[in-house]
């Protein structure tokens, strides 16, 4: 079985309107939410072996917080291809994952993450910032994702539990 962790980047800062979208960093709430969410994820599941993140600053910062905080210290990889609005491009990236990896996290953006989550059968209007959805696939290869039975395993987001 393969497990796919889809994580939307944490809340970003809009303080500097001159920054390109790609260059926007996390704001204080985003850093706080990412730290809290990684603790919650550690408490509940086997964690990913690799974290692949969009090259956007806010996504990379979110991924770094998770990679540093996850119990097993996964590999961290930056992918310019994850800075996309297409669920099909995300799916292609996922299917290109090495089969030796059983659990992989992708840190990405809306609308692609929403579209992919819905394509996989988890109906949701909007994945909140720093929201995580984990799917299990009964396949031996990432290439077979569309052929395997998809099982939603976990869904969480920062405002689900008030601190």
N, C-alpha and C positions, 0 to 999 in steps of 0.2 A: 504494500500500500504506500502511496505517496501522499504527502500532506503539503498543501499550498497555503501559506500565510499571506494574505493580502492586507497591506497596511497603507492607509492614506496618511500622507505626511501630516505632522502636527500643525497647529495654528501659526501662520506666518505674519510677519510685521508688514504693515503698510505705511510705516513712519516716513520713509523716504520715497516720494512719488517719482523721483528721477531714476530709481533702480529699474532695470529690466526685470520682467517677470521671473526669469531664470535665476536672478541674483538676489531675490528676496530671502532674508534669513527668518528663523523662527522668532517669535516674540516670547516674552516671559511666560505667558500662559502655555504656549506651545512646548517650551522646555519642561515646564512643570508637568504638563499632561503626559509627555513622552516618558518621563521618569516614572510616573505613577503607573502608566499602562505596562511598562516592561516588568514592573514588580508583580502586577496582577497576572500577566502572562506566565511568568516564572512559576507562580504558585499553582497553576492549573494544568499545564501541558508540557509534553516533551517539546523543547524549543528547536527552532530551525538550525540546520547545519551551515547554511549560507544565507546572508542577507544581501540582496541585490537591490540597489537604489537608483532612482533617477539621478541624473547629474545636477538637477536644480539644488541650490543651496539649502532650501528648507527641507527637502527630502533627504539630502545627504546628512544634514544635522540630525534629523529624526532617526535615520538608520544608524548613525554613529552612537547615539544614546542607547538604542536597542542593542547593538552589537557589543557595546561595553557592559551593558547591564544584564544581558541574558546569561543564564547559568552556565551554558557550555561555551561561551565566547566564539560565536560562529565567524566564518570567513566573511569579509565585507567586500563587495564588488560594486563599482559604479558603472552604470550603463546609460549612455546618452539616448539609447532607444526607448527607455522607460519615460522620458520626458515627452509624452505623447497624449493625444486625446482619443486614441483608437484602442478599443478592446481587442481587436484582431492583432494589432502589433504587440500588445501585452501577451496575448496567448502565444504568439510566435516566439517571443522571448522565453516564456515558460517552457514551451515544448523543446527549446534548444538546450535545456538544462541537462547536465551530465546525469546519467542514470544511477551512478553510485550514490547520489544525494537522495535521501528519502524525504527530507523536510526542508523546504525553501521558502523564504520570505521575500516578497516583492514590495518595495516602498514606492508608491506611485501617486498619481493625481486624478482628480475628476476632470472630465466625465469618464475617462477610460476605466477607472476602477468600478464606478457604478455600473457601467455597461457590461463589464466582464462578470461582476457578481451576479447580475441579472441573467446573463447568458448561461451561467452555471446553475441557475435555478433557485437562487436565494433572492426573492423579490424584496427590493428595498428601494425607496425613493432617493435616498442620499446617504452615502457612507460619510459619517461625520469626520472632521479632522481628528487624526490619531485613532480612528476606528480600525478595528482588526476583525477580519473574517477569515476563519480557517476552514478549508475544505479537505476532505479525504477522498482519494481516488483509488479504486480497486484496480490498479494497473501496475505493471512492472517497469514500464518506460514512460518518461514524460511525453514522448511522442504520441502515446495512446490516450491522452487525457480525454479527448472527446468520445472515446469508445468505452471508457470505464464508468462505473456507477459513481456519481458524485454524492457525497454525504457532507452536509454542513456540520462541522464539529463544534465550532465556537464562534461567538460574536460578542464583541465588547467595544465600548467607547467611553471616553472620559466622563461624560455627564450621566452615564448610566447609574453610577453610585456617587452620591454627593460626598465629598471629603469633609 
